[in-house]
Amino acid sequence: MVPSGSVLIVDDDPVIQQLMVVVLQEQGYRVLTADTGTRALDLAKAQLPDLILLDVLLPDIHGMDVCRQLRTEPRLAEVPVIMITALHDAEARLQSLHAGADDFITKPVDFLELRARVASILRLNRYRRLLEERTQRQRAEEEILRRNRDLSLLNEFIVSTAVPLRQASQIEPALTEACRVLVDGIDLKAAQAHIEPKYMVNALNHRFSAQVLHPRMHPHMMTYNLTPSLSMPILIKGKPQGLIALYDDAGREFAPPELALVQSLAGALGQAIETVLLNQQLQYHVNSLETIVATRTYELQVERDRTQAILEALGEAVLVTDADGIISYANPAAIALTGHSHDELLGRSWTMIQGHGEGAEFELDHLIHEHIAAGQVWRGDLRGLRKDGTGYDMELTVAPLFDLHHTGELAGMVSIQRDITLVRAAERMKAHFISNVSHELRTPLSIIALHSGNLDTLYDRLNDERRKHLIREVRFQTALLDDLIGDVLELSRMDSGQLPIQSEALDLGRLLQGELERLQPLAKRKQLHCELAISEDVIVQGDQGQLRQCMRNLISNAIKYTSEGGTIRCECRMLETASVDSEAWPGLGEAGSSHYAGVRVVDSGLGISAEHLPHLFTRFYRVENQSRVPGTGLGLAITQELISRHGGWTGVASTPGVGSIFAFYLPQDSA
């Protein structure tokens, strides 16, 4: 049997409850049960039954109180409730009805009566719902009819008056027609409209006015019995230059749709009169029309040439299409961005530049055309596709172009594309950098917290050697943390121009020796063999702290990426480009024929693939297969920036599985 509704049975007697469940389920109802008032309220809110059978005597809340609470719930207020009680007196029944019950059944329950009452109540409830739905539909239809009527009145006025209004002699009939539409449309006793001459300089030289009375009104009533109920200004060129006054019984409040109709009429009238003013102003130029046309033509040509020059010089790609999305113009930036020639772009659909699958492309194109057809500008980021099949990220703005001769008719659209591939890459690198920095900050902080905690809680149980070890570890991790923060601050100072060079004569060999000795403990931990080769008197002009930082970055990177037992060689000497092996000193070939001071760090570490080498000195960049090694990707970027500020340059060479060479070069007169 097909269920015909849901019934919630609330009774703490399991026998009676089960009998009612069986009887109602046989009739095809979906049955819910509850044995307390609290459970009944929760279940009713969650399931929203079609009918509730509610026992009066419940263990926690009296049934009549449950009924009252149901009636206070907006969603449950209309759910029928049948009270079940063993009470037979009229007072109990009256209380049930006052509590909000729709009917009642007395115990012992007559199940034939139960089936009949449930079926009757549910049938009446269905009829009530159907009637409510029908009433709502009828109200909606009446509202639609009313709106259509208002639109028809407004359209009738615009077509019959506002559109053909071209001369001052037609203004007064237009005012009269506007008053007539308002009197008929919103059932007024009278309406008046006027335009004041003091606003019409060199255009209208007298006052225009009109009034319309309801057919049952006598003209003298306008003078003696009526006062304006509503006034609406007529705006011409954005200023109030007239007034529409509505007359009706005192105290009448106009509904929002009525106010909208009055406002629309006043707006249409103001625009039409403004057109009259414009036409009259044009009459002053009749004798010089040819000169004006020639002047305007020249100005348009200049503007067109100016626009053309701007489009040709724009760095953003610009495509102009017709209403079907077929490209009719492409500027040089669009040709450079997409890789297509001018002839390949013209006559093709602009969706050819979108790097989506066929379904996604159609959906996006449809969404953009919906915005354009509605006269809206569409903005968004999407993936572009070049002629060679490579993709790029672009910021796209698409604006509609309308037909000048057919108002509101879409003539085409213009799209502006900006290549944001580098921006997106920078954002991804920045996010990766923040993640790395957070991790790198957390690691030494965690170790510092652990060791300092051990010192605090276990100090008396630790021997001196163990205490010294923990203190050394805390100091070591603090130094790592200081270096990391220093890198970030250094980068910030460089970007803000707050990192001047304190130039002095320096011996690069001694600086390199000092930095290697400083980092020797890190190398010993990994059992690395460190070699140092320096020449005497490698003197340059530069900032000692900044050059030390560059050496420290290269040596610490070599230690990080070299496996245990490996070798690191640090070398500093004067170089003559004509007599030095460029493979052993990568990047030296960029120099001219002169002498340079060179520093290189050679390791036997992991090595780096060739495709990563051009990006190593980019901020935040890290080789993916080496991401397990701690680091932020800033050290090499800082090194390159500092060396560049000293008038030098950097170089790198690497072979996977063999090792890497990092070097920098400074002219002897570097500042």
C-alpha positions as CSV (number, residue, x, y, z in Angstrom):
1,M,0.0,0.0,0.0
2,V,1.4,3.5,-0.9
3,P,2.0,5.6,2.2
4,S,-0.4,8.6,2.4
5,G,1.3,10.6,5.1
6,S,3.4,10.4,8.3
7,V,2.0,10.1,11.8
8,L,3.8,10.7,15.1
9,I,2.4,8.6,18.0
10,V,3.3,10.0,21.4
11,D,2.3,7.6,24.2
12,D,4.3,6.1,27.1
13,D,2.2,2.9,27.1
14,P,4.2,0.5,24.9
15,V,1.2,-1.8,24.3
16,I,-1.2,0.9,23.1
17,Q,1.6,2.5,21.2
18,Q,2.4,-0.7,19.3
19,L,-1.2,-1.5,18.6
20,M,-1.7,2.0,17.1
21,V,1.5,1.5,15.0
22,V,0.2,-1.7,13.5
23,V,-3.2,-0.3,12.7
24,L,-1.8,2.8,11.0
25,Q,0.9,1.0,9.1
26,E,-1.7,-1.3,7.7
27,Q,-3.4,1.8,6.3
28,G,-0.2,2.8,4.5
29,Y,1.0,5.5,6.9
30,R,4.6,6.1,7.8
31,V,4.6,6.0,11.6
32,L,7.0,7.6,14.1
33,T,6.9,7.0,17.9
34,A,7.9,8.8,21.0
35,D,7.3,7.9,24.7
36,T,8.1,11.4,26.2
37,G,7.1,14.9,25.5
38,T,10.7,16.0,25.0
39,R,11.4,13.3,22.6
40,A,8.1,14.1,20.7
41,L,9.1,17.8,20.3
42,D,12.6,17.0,19.0
43,L,11.2,14.3,16.6
44,A,8.5,16.6,15.3
45,K,11.0,19.4,14.6
46,A,13.3,17.0,12.8
47,Q,10.7,15.0,10.8
48,L,7.7,17.4,10.4
49,P,4.9,14.8,10.5
50,D,1.5,15.3,8.8
51,L,-0.4,14.4,12.0
52,I,0.5,14.0,15.7
53,L,-1.4,11.5,18.1
54,L,-0.6,12.9,21.5
55,D,-1.3,11.3,24.9
56,V,-2.4,13.7,27.6
57,L,-0.5,11.9,30.4
58,L,3.2,11.7,29.7
59,P,6.0,11.0,32.2
60,D,7.9,14.3,31.7
61,I,5.7,17.0,30.2
62,H,1.9,17.1,30.3
63,G,0.4,16.5,26.9
64,M,-1.4,19.8,26.8
65,D,1.9,21.7,27.5
66,V,3.5,19.7,24.6
67,C,0.6,20.8,22.4
68,R,1.0,24.4,23.4
69,Q,4.7,24.3,22.5
70,L,4.0,22.7,19.2
71,R,1.7,25.6,18.4
72,T,4.5,28.1,19.1
73,E,6.8,26.6,16.6
74,P,6.3,28.2,13.1
75,R,6.9,25.0,11.2
76,L,4.7,22.9,13.5
77,A,1.9,25.4,14.1
78,E,-0.3,24.0,11.3
79,V,0.3,20.3,12.0
80,P,-2.9,18.6,13.2
81,V,-2.9,17.3,16.7
82,I,-5.3,14.6,18.1
83,M,-5.3,14.3,21.9
84,I,-5.6,10.8,23.4
85,T,-6.9,10.7,26.9
86,A,-8.7,8.5,29.4
87,L,-10.6,11.6,30.7
88,H,-14.2,11.8,29.7
89,D,-15.3,15.1,31.3
90,A,-16.2,18.1,29.1
91,E,-13.6,20.3,31.0
92,A,-10.7,18.0,29.9
93,R,-11.9,18.2,26.3
94,L,-12.3,21.9,26.4
95,Q,-8.7,22.2,27.8
96,S,-7.5,20.1,24.9
97,L,-9.1,22.4,22.4
98,H,-7.7,25.5,24.2
99,A,-4.2,24.0,24.1
100,G,-4.5,23.9,20.3
101,A,-5.7,20.3,19.7
102,D,-7.7,19.7,16.5
103,D,-9.6,16.6,17.8
104,F,-9.4,14.1,20.6
105,I,-9.9,10.3,21.2
106,T,-10.6,8.7,24.5
107,K,-9.1,5.6,26.0
108,P,-9.6,2.7,25.6
109,V,-8.9,3.5,21.9
110,D,-11.4,2.4,19.4
111,F,-9.1,1.6,16.4
112,L,-11.9,1.8,13.9
113,E,-12.6,5.3,15.2
114,L,-8.8,6.0,15.2
115,R,-8.5,5.0,11.5
116,A,-11.4,7.2,10.6
117,R,-10.3,10.2,12.5
118,V,-6.7,10.0,11.2
119,A,-7.9,9.7,7.6
120,S,-10.4,12.5,8.1
121,I,-7.9,14.9,9.7
122,L,-5.2,14.2,7.1
123,R,-7.7,14.6,4.2
124,L,-8.8,18.0,5.6
125,N,-5.2,19.0,6.1
126,R,-4.4,18.1,2.5
127,Y,-7.4,20.2,1.3
128,R,-6.2,23.1,3.5
129,R,-2.7,23.0,2.0
130,L,-4.1,22.8,-1.5
131,L,-6.3,25.8,-0.8
132,E,-3.3,27.7,0.5
133,E,-1.2,26.9,-2.5
134,R,-4.1,27.9,-4.8
135,T,-4.5,31.2,-2.9
136,Q,-0.8,31.9,-3.1
137,R,-0.8,31.2,-6.9
138,Q,-3.8,33.4,-7.3
139,R,-2.1,36.3,-5.4
140,A,1.1,35.8,-7.5
141,E,-1.0,35.9,-10.7
142,E,-2.7,39.1,-9.5
143,E,0.6,40.7,-8.7
144,I,1.9,39.7,-12.2
145,L,-1.2,41.2,-13.8
146,R,-0.8,44.4,-11.8
147,R,2.9,44.7,-12.8
148,N,2.1,44.0,-16.5
149,R,-0.6,46.7,-16.3
150,D,1.8,49.2,-14.9
151,L,4.4,48.3,-17.5
152,S,1.7,48.6,-20.2
153,L,0.7,52.1,-19.0
154,L,4.4,53.2,-18.8
155,N,5.1,51.7,-22.3
156,E,1.9,53.4,-23.7
157,F,3.1,56.7,-22.3
158,I,6.6,56.3,-23.7
159,V,5.5,55.2,-27.1
160,S,2.7,57.7,-27.5
161,T,4.4,60.7,-25.9
162,A,8.0,60.5,-24.7
163,V,9.4,58.9,-27.9
164,P,7.9,61.3,-30.5
165,L,8.5,64.4,-28.2
166,R,10.8,66.5,-30.3
167,Q,9.6,70.2,-30.0
168,A,8.6,72.5,-27.3
169,S,5.0,72.6,-28.5
170,Q,4.7,68.9,-27.7
171,I,5.7,69.4,-24.0
172,E,2.3,70.4,-22.7
173,P,0.4,67.4,-24.4
174,A,3.1,65.2,-22.9
175,L,2.4,66.6,-19.4
176,T,-1.3,66.0,-19.9
177,E,-0.8,62.5,-21.0
178,A,1.4,61.8,-18.0
179,C,-1.3,63.1,-15.7
180,R,-3.9,61.0,-17.4
181,V,-1.8,57.8,-17.1
182,L,-1.4,58.5,-13.3
183,V,-5.0,59.2,-12.7
184,D,-6.1,56.0,-14.5
185,G,-3.2,53.9,-13.3
186,I,-3.3,54.4,-9.6
187,D,-6.9,55.6,-9.2
188,L,-6.2,59.3,-8.3
189,K,-8.7,62.1,-8.0
190,A,-6.4,64.4,-9.9
191,A,-2.9,65.0,-11.1
192,Q,-1.0,68.2,-12.0
193,A,2.4,68.6,-13.8
194,H,4.4,71.7,-14.7
195,I,7.8,72.8,-16.0
196,E,9.2,76.1,-14.6
197,P,10.6,78.6,-17.2
198,K,13.3,79.9,-14.9
199,Y,15.3,76.8,-15.4
200,M,15.2,76.9,-19.2
201,V,17.8,79.3,-20.2
202,N,17.8,80.0,-24.0
203,A,15.6,77.0,-24.5
204,L,12.1,77.3,-23.1
205,N,10.8,80.8,-22.3
206,H,7.5,80.1,-20.7
207,R,5.8,77.8,-18.1
208,F,4.3,74.6,-19.2
209,S,1.5,73.0,-17.1
210,A,-1.3,70.5,-17.3
211,Q,-3.9,68.9,-15.0
212,V,-6.2,65.9,-15.3
213,L,-9.2,65.2,-13.1
214,H,-11.0,61.9,-12.4
215,P,-14.2,61.8,-14.6
216,R,-16.3,62.0,-11.5
217,M,-14.5,65.1,-10.2
218,H,-15.7,68.7,-10.8
219,P,-13.0,71.2,-11.9
220,H,-13.7,73.5,-8.9
221,M,-12.8,70.7,-6.4
222,M,-9.1,71.2,-7.4
223,T,-9.3,74.6,-5.9
224,Y,-11.3,74.0,-2.8
225,N,-11.3,70.4,-1.6
226,L,-8.0,68.7,-2.6
227,T,-4.5,69.0,-1.2
228,P,-1.4,67.2,-2.8
229,S,-0.9,63.7,-1.4
230,L,2.4,63.2,-3.2
231,S,4.9,65.3,-5.2
232,M,7.6,63.9,-7.5
233,P,10.3,66.1,-9.1
234,I,10.9,66.1,-12.9
235,L,14.7,65.9,-13.3
236,I,16.2,67.5,-16.4
237,K,20.0,67.2,-16.8
238,G,20.1,65.9,-13.2
239,K,18.4,68.9,-11.7
240,P,14.7,69.3,-10.5
241,Q,13.1,71.6,-13.1
242,G,9.5,70.6,-12.8
243,L,7.0,68.8,-10.6
244,I,4.2,66.2,-10.7
245,A,1.6,66.5,-7.9
246,L,-0.9,63.8,-7.1
247,Y,-4.2,64.6,-5.4
248,D,-6.3,62.1,-3.4
249,D,-7.8,61.7,0.0
250,A,-5.8,63.0,2.9
251,G,-3.5,60.5,4.5
252,R,-3.3,58.1,1.6
253,E,-0.1,56.1,1.6
254,F,1.1,55.0,-1.8
255,A,2.3,51.5,-2.3
256,P,5.9,50.9,-3.6
257,P,4.7,49.8,-7.0
258,E,2.6,53.0,-7.3
259,L,5.6,55.1,-6.3
260,A,7.8,53.2,-8.9
261,L,5.2,54.0,-11.6
262,V,5.2,57.7,-10.7
263,Q,9.0,57.8,-10.6
264,S,9.3,56.0,-14.0
265,L,6.9,58.4,-15.6
266,A,8.7,61.4,-14.2
267,G,12.0,60.0,-15.4
268,A,10.7,59.3,-18.9
269,L,9.2,62.7,-19.1
270,G,12.4,64.4,-17.9
271,Q,14.5,62.5,-20.4
272,A,12.0,63.4,-23.2
273,I,12.1,67.1,-22.3
274,E,15.8,67.0,-22.1
275,T,15.8,65.7,-25.6
276,V,13.7,68.7,-26.6
277,L,16.3,71.0,-25.1
278,L,19.1,69.3,-26.9
279,N,17.2,69.6,-30.2
280,Q,16.7,73.3,-29.7
281,Q,20.3,73.8,-28.8
282,L,21.2,72.0,-32.0
283,Q,19.2,74.6,-33.9
284,Y,21.8,77.2,-33.0
285,H,24.4,75.4,-35.0
286,V,22.4,74.9,-38.2
287,N,24.3,77.6,-40.1
288,S,27.7,76.2,-39.2
289,L,26.7,72.5,-39.5
290,E,29.3,71.7,-42.1
291,T,32.0,73.2,-40.0
292,I,30.8,71.4,-36.9
293,V,30.6,68.1,-38.8
294,A,34.1,68.6,-40.2
295,T,35.4,69.5,-36.8
296,R,33.8,66.5,-35.2
297,T,35.1,64.2,-38.0
298,Y,38.6,65.5,-37.4
299,E,38.3,65.0,-33.7
300,L,36.9,61.5,-34.2
301,Q,39.8,60.7,-36.5
302,V,42.3,62.1,-34.0
303,E,40.6,60.1,-31.2
304,R,40.6,57.0,-33.4
305,D,44.3,57.4,-34.2
306,R,45.0,58.1,-30.5
307,T,43.0,55.0,-29.5
308,Q,44.8,53.0,-32.1
309,A,48.2,54.2,-30.9
310,I,47.2,53.3,-27.3
311,L,46.1,49.8,-28.2
312,E,49.2,49.2,-30.3
313,A,51.4,50.4,-27.4
314,L,49.6,48.6,-24.6
315,G,51.4,45.8,-22.9
316,E,48.2,43.9,-22.3
317,A,46.7,41.8,-25.1
318,V,43.6,43.3,-26.6
319,L,41.1,41.4,-28.8
320,V,37.9,42.9,-30.3
321,T,35.2,40.6,-31.6
322,D,31.8,40.7,-33.1
323,A,28.7,39.6,-31.3
324,D,29.5,35.9,-32.1
325,G,32.9,36.1,-30.6
326,I,34.8,36.2,-34.0
327,I,38.0,38.2,-33.7
328,S,38.1,41.4,-35.8
329,Y,41.1,43.2,-34.2
330,A,44.2,42.0,-32.3
331,N,46.9,44.4,-31.0
332,P,50.6,43.4,-31.2
333,A,50.6,42.4,-27.5
334,A,47.9,39.8,-28.3
335,I,50.0,38.4,-31.2
336,A,53.1,38.2,-28.9
337,L,51.2,36.6,-26.1
338,T,49.3,33.9,-28.1
339,G,52.0,33.2,-30.6
340,H,49.5,33.5,-33.5
341,S,50.1,35.8,-36.4
342,H,47.7,38.7,-37.1
343,D,46.1,36.7,-40.0
344,E,45.7,33.6,-37.9
345,L,43.8,35.5,-35.2
346,L,41.4,37.5,-37.5
347,G,38.3,35.6,-38.4
348,R,38.8,33.0,-35.7
349,S,36.8,32.4,-32.5
350,W,38.4,34.1,-29.5
351,T,37.9,30.9,-27.5
352,M,40.9,29.5,-29.3
353,I,43.2,31.1,-26.7
354,Q,41.5,29.3,-23.8
355,G,43.3,26.3,-22.5
356,H,40.3,24.3,-21.3
357,G,38.7,21.1,-22.4
358,E,35.8,21.3,-24.8
359,G,33.0,21.1,-22.2
360,A,34.7,23.6,-19.8
361,E,35.4,25.9,-22.7
362,F,31.8,25.9,-23.8
363,E,30.5,26.5,-20.2
364,L,32.9,29.4,-19.6
365,D,32.1,30.9,-23.0
366,H,28.4,30.7,-22.2
367,L,28.9,32.4,-18.8
368,I,30.9,35.2,-20.3
369,H,28.3,35.8,-23.0
370,E,25.6,35.9,-20.4
371,H,27.4,38.8,-18.6
372,I,28.1,40.6,-21.9
373,A,24.5,40.2,-23.1
374,A,23.3,41.8,-19.9
375,G,25.6,44.7,-20.4
376,Q,28.0,43.7,-17.6
377,V,31.8,43.5,-17.6
378,W,33.2,40.0,-16.9
379,R,36.5,39.6,-15.0
380,G,38.3,36.5,-14.0
381,D,41.5,34.5,-14.1
382,L,41.8,31.5,-16.5
383,R,44.4,29.5,-18.3
384,G,45.4,30.6,-21.8
385,L,46.8,28.5,-24.6
386,R,49.5,29.6,-27.0
387,K,50.0,28.4,-30.6
388,D,52.8,26.1,-29.6
389,G,50.6,24.4,-27.1
390,T,52.2,25.9,-24.0
391,G,49.8,27.4,-21.4
392,Y,49.9,30.6,-19.4
393,D,47.9,32.2,-16.6
394,M,46.0,35.3,-17.6
395,E,43.8,37.9,-16.0
396,L,40.9,38.5,-18.4
397,T,38.5,41.4,-18.6
398,V,35.7,41.3,-21.2
399,A,33.4,44.3,-21.8
400,P,30.4,44.6,-24.1
401,L,30.3,46.8,-27.2
402,F,26.9,48.0,-28.2
403,D,25.5,49.0,-31.6
404,L,25.4,52.8,-31.9
405,H,22.4,52.7,-34.2
406,H,20.3,50.1,-32.3
407,T,20.2,50.9,-28.5
408,G,20.8,47.9,-26.4
409,E,21.8,45.6,-29.2
410,L,25.1,43.9,-28.6
411,A,27.6,44.6,-31.4
412,G,30.6,42.7,-30.0
413,M,33.0,42.7,-27.1
414,V,36.5,43.7,-26.2
415,S,38.7,41.5,-24.1
416,I,41.9,42.5,-22.3
417,Q,44.3,39.8,-21.3
418,R,47.2,40.3,-18.9
419,D,49.8,37.6,-18.6
420,I,50.0,36.8,-14.8
421,T,52.1,33.6,-15.1
422,L,55.0,35.2,-13.2
423,V,52.6,36.6,-10.6
424,R,51.0,33.2,-10.0
425,A,54.4,31.5,-9.9
426,A,55.6,34.2,-7.4
427,E,52.5,33.6,-5.3
428,R,53.1,29.8,-5.3
429,M,56.8,30.4,-4.5
430,K,55.8,32.8,-1.7
431,A,53.4,30.3,-0.2
432,H,56.1,27.6,-0.4
433,F,58.5,30.0,1.2
434,I,56.2,30.8,4.1
435,S,55.6,27.1,4.6
436,N,59.4,26.5,4.6
437,V,60.1,29.4,6.9
438,S,57.4,28.3,9.4
439,H,58.9,24.8,9.4
440,E,62.4,26.1,9.7
441,L,61.4,28.4,12.6
442,R,59.5,25.6,14.4
443,T,62.4,23.1,14.2
444,P,65.0,25.1,16.2
445,L,62.4,26.5,18.5
446,S,61.1,23.0,19.3
447,I,64.7,21.8,20.0
448,I,65.4,24.9,22.1
449,A,62.2,24.3,24.1
450,L,63.0,20.6,24.6
451,H,66.6,21.2,25.8
452,S,65.8,24.2,28.0
453,G,62.9,22.2,29.4
454,N,65.2,19.3,30.2
455,L,67.6,21.7,31.9
456,D,64.8,23.2,33.9
457,T,63.3,19.9,35.1
458,L,66.3,17.5,35.2
459,Y,69.1,19.9,36.1
460,D,69.9,18.2,39.4
461,R,70.0,14.8,37.8
462,L,72.3,15.8,34.9
463,N,76.0,15.7,35.1
464,D,78.1,18.7,34.0
465,E,79.0,17.2,30.6
466,R,75.3,16.6,29.9
467,R,74.4,20.1,30.9
468,K,77.1,21.6,28.7
469,H,75.9,19.4,25.8
470,L,72.3,20.7,26.2
471,I,73.5,24.3,26.5
472,R,75.7,23.9,23.4
473,E,72.7,22.5,21.5
474,V,70.5,25.4,22.6
475,R,73.1,27.9,21.4
476,F,73.6,26.0,18.1
477,Q,69.8,26.0,17.4
478,T,69.6,29.7,18.4
479,A,72.4,30.5,15.9
480,L,70.4,28.6,13.2
481,L,67.3,30.5,14.1
482,D,69.2,33.8,14.0
483,D,70.6,33.0,10.6
484,L,67.1,32.2,9.2
485,I,65.6,35.4,10.6
486,G,68.7,37.3,9.3
487,D,68.1,36.0,5.8
488,V,64.5,37.2,5.8
489,L,65.4,40.6,7.2
490,E,68.3,40.9,4.8
491,L,66.0,40.3,1.9
492,S,63.5,42.9,3.2
493,R,66.3,45.5,3.7
494,M,67.6,44.9,0.1
495,D,64.1,45.4,-1.3
496,S,63.5,48.5,0.6
497,G,66.9,50.0,-0.3
498,Q,68.0,50.1,3.4
499,L,71.2,48.0,2.9
500,P,74.1,50.3,2.1
501,I,77.6,49.0,1.3
502,Q,80.3,49.9,3.8
503,S,83.2,49.7,1.4
504,E,86.8,49.0,2.7
505,A,89.9,47.1,1.5
506,L,89.4,43.3,2.2
507,D,91.4,40.2,1.9
508,L,89.0,37.7,0.4
509,G,91.2,34.7,1.3
510,R,91.2,35.5,5.0
511,L,87.4,36.1,4.9
512,L,86.9,32.7,3.3
513,Q,89.2,31.0,5.8
514,G,87.3,32.5,8.7
515,E,83.9,31.4,7.4
516,L,85.1,27.9,6.7
517,E,86.4,27.7,10.3
518,R,83.2,29.0,11.7
519,L,81.2,26.3,9.9
520,Q,83.7,23.5,10.5
521,P,81.6,22.0,13.4
522,L,78.7,21.5,11.0
523,A,81.0,19.7,8.6
524,K,82.4,17.5,11.3
525,R,79.0,16.3,12.3
526,K,78.6,14.8,8.8
527,Q,82.3,13.7,8.8
528,L,83.0,15.9,5.7
529,H,86.5,16.5,4.5
530,C,87.1,20.2,4.0
531,E,89.9,21.7,1.9
532,L,91.0,25.3,1.6
533,A,93.0,26.8,-1.2
534,I,93.7,30.6,-1.0
535,S,96.2,32.9,-2.7
536,E,98.0,35.7,-1.0
537,D,96.7,39.2,-1.3
538,V,93.4,38.7,-3.0
539,I,92.4,42.3,-2.2
540,V,89.1,43.9,-3.2
541,Q,86.9,46.9,-2.1
542,G,83.7,45.8,-0.5
543,D,81.5,45.3,2.6
544,Q,83.0,42.7,4.9
545,G,79.8,41.6,6.5
546,Q,78.0,41.2,3.2
547,L,80.8,39.3,1.5
548,R,81.1,37.0,4.6
549,Q,77.4,36.3,4.3
550,C,77.8,35.3,0.6
551,M,80.7,32.9,1.5
552,R,78.7,31.5,4.5
553,N,75.7,30.8,2.2
554,L,77.7,28.9,-0.3
555,I,79.6,26.8,2.3
556,S,76.5,26.0,4.4
557,N,74.7,24.9,1.2
558,A,77.6,22.6,0.3
559,I,77.5,21.1,3.8
560,K,73.7,20.6,3.7
561,Y,73.6,18.9,0.3
562,T,76.8,16.7,0.7
563,S,76.3,13.2,2.0
564,E,78.3,12.0,5.0
565,G,82.0,11.4,4.3
566,G,82.0,13.7,1.3
567,T,84.4,16.4,0.3
568,I,84.1,20.2,0.2
569,R,86.8,22.4,-1.4
570,C,86.8,26.2,-0.9
571,E,89.1,28.3,-3.1
572,C,89.9,32.0,-3.5
573,R,92.4,33.5,-6.0
574,M,92.9,36.1,-8.6
575,L,91.7,35.0,-12.1
576,E,92.6,36.0,-15.6
577,T,89.8,35.1,-17.9
578,A,92.1,34.1,-20.8
579,S,94.0,31.5,-18.8
580,V,91.3,29.9,-16.6
581,D,89.2,26.8,-17.4
582,S,85.6,28.1,-17.6
583,E,84.2,24.7,-16.6
584,A,86.2,24.7,-13.3
585,W,85.1,28.3,-12.7
586,P,81.5,28.5,-14.0
587,G,80.2,31.9,-15.1
588,L,83.7,33.4,-15.6
589,G,83.1,33.5,-19.4
590,E,80.7,36.4,-18.8
591,A,83.6,38.6,-17.9
592,G,85.8,40.7,-20.3
593,S,89.5,40.2,-20.7
594,S,90.6,41.4,-17.3
595,H,91.6,40.3,-13.8
596,Y,89.0,39.3,-11.2
597,A,88.9,38.0,-7.7
598,G,87.1,34.6,-7.7
599,V,85.7,32.5,-4.8
600,R,84.3,29.0,-5.5
601,V,82.9,26.2,-3.3
602,V,83.1,22.7,-4.8
603,D,81.2,19.8,-3.2
604,S,80.7,16.1,-3.9
605,G,77.0,16.3,-3.0
606,L,73.8,15.4,-4.6
607,G,74.2,17.5,-7.8
608,I,71.5,19.4,-9.6
609,S,69.8,18.7,-12.9
610,A,70.4,21.1,-15.8
611,E,66.8,22.3,-16.0
612,H,67.0,23.6,-12.4
613,L,70.3,25.6,-12.8
614,P,68.7,28.7,-14.4
615,H,66.4,29.1,-11.4
616,L,68.7,28.4,-8.5
617,F,69.3,32.1,-7.7
618,T,65.5,32.9,-7.9
619,R,63.9,33.9,-4.6
620,F,62.1,31.1,-2.8
621,Y,63.1,28.5,-5.5
622,R,64.0,25.0,-4.2
623,V,64.7,21.9,-6.2
624,E,61.8,19.5,-5.6
625,N,63.7,16.3,-5.0
626,Q,65.9,18.1,-2.4
627,S,63.1,19.6,-0.4
628,R,63.8,17.3,2.5
629,V,67.0,19.3,3.2
630,P,66.2,22.2,5.5
631,G,66.2,25.6,3.8
632,T,64.1,28.5,2.6
633,G,65.5,29.1,-0.9
634,L,66.8,32.6,0.0
635,G,70.5,32.1,0.5
636,L,71.5,32.0,-3.1
637,A,69.1,34.8,-4.1
638,I,70.7,37.0,-1.3
639,T,74.2,36.0,-2.5
640,Q,73.5,37.0,-6.1
641,E,71.9,40.3,-5.0
642,L,74.8,41.2,-2.7
643,I,77.5,40.2,-5.3
644,S,75.7,42.2,-8.0
645,R,75.7,45.3,-5.7
646,H,79.5,44.9,-5.5
647,G,79.7,45.0,-9.3
648,G,80.3,41.2,-9.6
649,W,78.3,38.2,-10.7
650,T,77.7,34.5,-9.7
651,G,78.0,31.2,-11.6
652,V,77.0,27.6,-11.0
653,A,77.8,24.2,-12.6
654,S,76.5,20.8,-11.4
655,T,76.3,17.2,-12.4
656,P,73.7,14.9,-10.7
657,G,75.4,12.3,-8.5
658,V,78.8,14.0,-8.8
659,G,78.5,17.4,-7.2
660,S,78.2,21.1,-7.7
661,I,80.4,24.2,-8.1
662,F,79.1,27.6,-6.9
663,A,81.3,30.7,-7.5
664,F,81.2,34.4,-7.5
665,Y,83.5,37.0,-9.0
666,L,84.4,40.6,-8.0
667,P,86.4,43.2,-9.9
668,Q,89.4,44.5,-8.1
669,D,87.8,47.9,-8.0
670,S,84.4,46.7,-6.8
671,A,82.6,49.1,-4.5
